[in-house]
């Protein structure tokens, strides 16, 4: 039972005490808000709120496309990109560790697409575990309106651990959630730290 409670705590968002987010609004409500304010009208246009709706709402508001690990030390022509659009691919990553080089600098970049409406306070949370070692990473992706083009956000810029003790397989659980605690994607994968790529 304690393990389940720890998992909940691992993914609890880091919030400012006393802050209560405002109730969500639809695109049409934002469009009509303070219609006479010129600077606000420019801001709304930058969010894509100045045009008529007619968006395809058959898709979820937010689709998580991929997570890519990049490093200047990766062999030429090699890339590590997790396709997150398919349940079978996510299952594959859960059971087949992705091998990375110890001590290598790396970045993790998440790709996602807002299909319709507006998403607010979207963030990426990742917990990495190996025996008693546990590390949590949380990165803000932001708030966006619909856009036919995918967005890319760097969520980690770090270095893989090195040394004999650091080598081995780590279990990783990642989530993408929004301000309302709606979980857009929750997946598990494994990372194997080795002497080479």
Secondary structure, DSSP 8 states (H G I E B T S, - for coil): -HHHHHHHHHT-----TT--------HHHHHHTTTT-HHHHHHHHHTT-SS-----TTS-SEEEEEEEEE-TTS-TT--EEEE-S-HHHHHHHHHS-EEEETT-EEEEEEEEEE-SSEEEEEEEEEEEEETTEEEEEEEEEEEEE--SS-EEEEEEEEE---STTT-EEEEEEEEEE-TT--EEEEEEEEEEEES--
